[in-house]
């Protein structure tokens, strides 16, 4: 006998309809499968891909490729768990737009919500600082290149310009406009990335692809977790797709496969074209390497430098959009704000953008120290432990027997959920040991 009443998702369509009042009539405005797929893909392609080569170089192409695929499978499983729990939560509450915090609190209680909320805030603000500082630096460099000047403007000008430009688009733009812009940005990312690979592959040294050190792959896992994280946007996807389980599953799967393929190709081209000696530059007593900075400076050719700059900027922008939406959703839950209350729009955007902009201006490199911790602790909690615990309680708790839930979106039952928690704990324990 099953411990929960399960609904057959093969017969289910959407749970509700997204309606907007235009004039004196309501119009149905569902989110598109393409738009939600692009949102997942765009959210995923961000700072992670820019940091990937530096952490995977010690292990080599083959070990890092295997580990990337393994981490993607883990991220996909946790993403589908969040979607499953979110749709069930919307069904039980009888309303759309159930955000991550409300979902965690409703299932795991206030303590679970506080743990998830702390991890969520730390991750989002750290990455928004990263996007603003790096995106602002690229913008400033582009302005200086076009103007024929160099290092005249202070770095904060680029950060503030990035925040005003893209934050303003999100604040003033309607949902459909932002979706269309995001779709266009994703196209630009893919097009520039293809051009980048076509030029970069000509510089690949086949013997470099054979370099392997499986023992050196574990330190790269935290950055891979950051690179493949899109789970903050899943409640937005489930709401836009009106709880249609089949569409949600396709958008998450396809939307995460696109960046995975990009990461694998990117990783192979960079690691195959740059030797270890080239990737190690000692600065202030520490070993640091930024392959994209080298390429953007035109050291591998002017056109390749332009393509890397375009790809880097729009990859950051698409991820920036997803993380801003995720943090807005978070504060709406915390402050119990009606999603349609426009009077709270400015305070909400201020909560999201002002602290991130301020930290980027005061210390543009703050995210470097936080990136590893964000991947190790925040994402292990949000993308591993919390989804598994929520799914466990929703599926198997006796308190949930009276609430019909959908069939699980991932196989394996309790064994899968225990394994996901175990992997997350192992990643955190390894980091603590390394710190000591």
N, C-alpha and C positions, 0 to 999 in steps of 0.2 A: 504493500500500500504506500502511495506517495504521501509525504508529510505536508505537502502543500497542494492546493488546487491549482492546476496549470491550464492555461488557455492555449489553444492551438493557434500559433501565430500565422500558420499558412492560410487561415480563414480570416484573419484580421486585416482591416485596412486602417485608415487614420482614426485616431481617437477623438479628434476635434477638428474644427476648421478655424484657420486664422482669418479673422474678419477685420476690415478697416472701414470706419465710417467716412464716406466721401459724399459730401452734400447731404442728401436726405436718404441715402441708401447704403447698405453694407455690401462691400465687395470682398470676394474671397481672394486672399493674397497668400497662397502657400509658398513656402520656400522651395526652390528647385533642387533636384538631386545634383545637378551640375554645380550649382552655387555652393551647396553644403560640402560637396567633395572638394571643391576648390578652397573652401574655408579650412577644412582639415589639412589639406596639403600645404596651404599657405601658412597656417599656424605652425606646422611642423618644420618647414624650411626657414630657419632663423640662425641664431648665433651658433647653434650646434655644428652645422656644416662648416662654418668658418673656422671652428676650433678643432675639427676632427683630425686633419692630417698630423698635427703636432703630437697628438696623444696616441695615434695608431702607428706612427713611424717605427718606434722601437720593436714592435711585434712583427710588422710586415703586412703584405697585402692579404695573403691567405688566412692567417689567424684573425685579422681584423674583419675580413669579409664574413667568416663564419660567425664571429661574435656579433656583428651588426645584424645578421639575419636572426640570430637567437634573441637578441634584445628586441628586435621588431616583433617577433612572435609573442614575446612577453607583453610588450606594450599593446599589441592588438587584442590579446586576451583580456587585459585589464580595461581597455577601452570599451570592448563589447560588454564587459561586466557592468561598467558604469552606465552604458546605454540601457541595458536590461533593467537595472535597478531604478533608473530614472523614469523609464516608461511605466514600470509597475507603480512607482510613487505617484506619478500623474494620474494613473488609473484609480488608485486607492483614495487620493485626495480630491479627485474630480475637478482638477484645474490644471491648465498648462503652465509652463514657465517655472517648474520646480528647479531651483538652482542647486549647486553642489552642496552648499552649507546646510540648506534646509533639508536636503535629502539625507545627509549624514546625521543631522540632529534628530530627524524623525525616526531613523532606524537604530542608530548607535547611542543616542542620548546626547546630553550637553557636553560631557567630557570628550566624547568622540568628535563632536563638532568643534570644540576648542582646539584639540590637537590638529584636526584637519585645517581649521582656519588659520592657525599659526603657520603651518607648513605652506598653505596656499598663499598667504600674504608674503612670506619670505621669498618664495619662488617667483611670484609675479613681479614684485618690486625689484628684485635683483635682476631679472631678465629685462624688465622695462628700462632700467638704468643702462644695461648693456646695449640694448637696441638704440636708445637715444644717444649715447656717447659714440658708439661706432657709426650709426647712421649719420649723426651730425658731423663726425670727422670726414666721412666720405663726401657729404654735401659741401663742406667747407673746402675740401681739396678740389672738388669739381669747379666751384666758384673761382678759386684762385688760379686754376689751370686756364679757364676761359678768360679770366681777366689778365692773365700774363703776370701774376704776382705770386709771391711765395712767403708764407709765414707772416703776413701782415696782420691778420685778424686773430684774436685770441680763440682758443678752442671752444669756449662757451658760446660763441656766436653760432657755430654749427649746431650745437645741441639745442639751443633755444629755437633756431630756425626749423629744425626737424620737428620739435614739439609743437610749434605753432602751425606749421604746414599740415602735418598729417593728423595731429590732434584736432585741428580746426576742421578738417574734412570729416572726421568721425562725428564731431559735435554738431556741425551745421548740416551735414548731409543726411538725406533720408535713407532708410534701410536699403531700398532698392538701388539707389545711387552707389552706396558703399559696396553693395554686392557686385555691381557691375564693375566698379573700379578695382575691387579685389580680384575679380576674374581677369581683368586686363593685366593687372600686376603679375598674376600667376603666369599668364601667357608670356609676358616679358621675361620673367625669371626662367621659364623653360627655354625660350628662344635664345637668350644670352648664354644659358648653361650649355645648350647644344653647340653653339658657336665656340664656347670656351673649350669644350671637350675636343671638338674637331681640330682646334689649333694645338691644344695641349698634348693630344695623343701622338703627335709627330715628334714629341720630345721624350717619349717614354723609352727607357732603357729596359729591354726584356729581362736582363739578368737581375735587375733590381726587384722585379716582381717575384722572384724566387726566394728573396730574403725572408726568413721565418724565425721567430722566437716566441713560442707559445706561452712562455712564462711571463712575458712582458705585456700580455693583453689585458690583464685584470685592471690595471690603473685606468684604462680607457673606458671602462663600463659606465662610470658616472657621467662622463661627457656624452656617451651614446644615449644614456637615459634622457639627458637634457635635449639632445638632438631629435629624439623620436617622441617627445612629449607633446601631445595635443589634447589631452584629456580635459583640460579646463573648458574647452569649447563644445564638448559633447552635449551638455544640457541645452545649449543654443541650437545645436543640430537637431536634437530630438523635438524641440519646440517648433522650429522652422518646418520640419518634415511632418508635423502634426501627429507624432507618435506612430507613424507607419514603420513597423519593425523591419520589413524587407528593404525599404529605402534607406533606413538608418544604417543597417548592416552593410549595405553596398557602399554608402558614402564613406563610412569609417574605413572599410577594407581598402577600397580603391584610393581614397584620399591619403591613406598611410603607405600604400604600395608605391605611389608616385615618388615621394621623397626618399623611400628606401632605395629604389633604383638609382636615383640621383646621387645618393650618398655613396653607394657601392662604386658607381662609375667615377665619381669625383675622387674618392679615396684611392682607387687604383691608378688613376692618371697622375695625381700629385705624388703619391709614393713611388710610382714608377719613373717619374721624371726628375725628382729631386733626391740627391744622395744624402745620407745622414750628415756628412760634413757640411753640406750646404744648409741644412735645416737646423744647425746649432750655432746660435750667435750669443756669445756671453756678454751680458750687460749687468753692471753693478753686482758682479759676483754670482749671478743666477743665469741659468741657461734658458733662454727665451727664443722662440721663433714664431714669426707671423708670416706664413707663406703668402697670404693674400696681400699683405703690405708690400712684399717684394714684387709680386706680380703687378700690383696697381702702380707701382713706381716705374713700370715699363722695362724692367730688367730682362724680361723674356719677350719683349716686343711691344710696340705701342698699341696695336690692335688688341692683343691679349690683355694688356693693362686696362683698356677701355671696357672690354667685355667683363672682366673680373669686377670692375667698379660698378657697372650696371647690375650685374648679377647680385653682388653683395648688398647693394642699396635696396633693391626691390625684394630680395629675400628677407631682409630685415623688416621692411615695411609690411609685407604680408603677415609675418609673424607678430609684429607690433599690433596690427589690427585685431588679431585673434586674442592676444593677451589683454588688450584694453577691454574688449568685450567680456572676457572672462572675469576681470577684476570688477567691472561695472556690475555684472551679475552677482558677484560676491557681496558687494556693498548693498545692493538692493535687498538681498536676503537679510543681512545683518541689521539694516536700518528699517526693514519691513516697508520698503517703498513700492508703491504701485508702479509697475512698468510703464503705464500710460500717463503718469503724473509728470508733465513737462516742467512744472515749477521746481522739481528736484534735479533737473538735468544738469544745470551748472554746478551745484554743489557736488554731485556725484563725479562729474568729469574732473573737477578740481581735486577731489580726493585721490583720483587715479593719477593724474598727470603732474600736479604740482610737486609732490614729494619725489617722484622719479626724476623730474627735470632738475630739481634742486640738488639732489645727490649727484646727478651727472655733471652738473656745473661745478660743484665743490670738489668732487673727486672722480674724474672720468674713468679711472681704472679700478673703482671699487668692486666691480662685478667679477674681476678676475679671481679675487680671493673667495668670493661667494659662489662662483660657478660650480666648483667641485662639491662644495657642501650642499648646494641646492640639488644637484643631481643625486648625491648620495643619500641625503636625509629627506628633503622635501618630496622628491619624486618617488622615492622608495615608499614613503608613507601614502602619498596621494595616488600613486599609480600602481601600488602593489598591495599594501596591507589593508587600507581602507576599503577599496572595492571588493576584495575577497571577504572581509568581515561583513560588509553590507549584504553581499549576495548570500553568504551563509545564513545570516539571520533571516533574510527575506524568504529564502527557500525552505529552511529547515526548522525555524522557530515555531513552537506550538501556538504562539500568539498570532502568527500570520496565517493559521489554517483557514480562517474565515474569509481571507482576502485572496481572490483569484489572481494568480501571477502567470506570466508567460512562460513558455518552455525556455530553459537555459539557452543562451546564445553561444556558449562554449561547452564542449563535452568534458567528461571526466569527473563530474560531481565534486564530492568532498576532497578527493585526492588532488584534483587540480587546484582547488582553493588553498589547501594546505601547502602545496608546492609553491604557489605564488607568494604566500606569506614567508615561507622559508627562504626563498631567493632574496626577497627584500631585506630580511634580517641579516642574511649572509653578507650582502653588499654593505650594510651599515657597520656590521661588526668588523669587517675587513678594513674599513676606513678608520675606525677607532683604533685598531691595532697599528695601522700605518702611522697615525698621528702620534702614537706613543713610541 
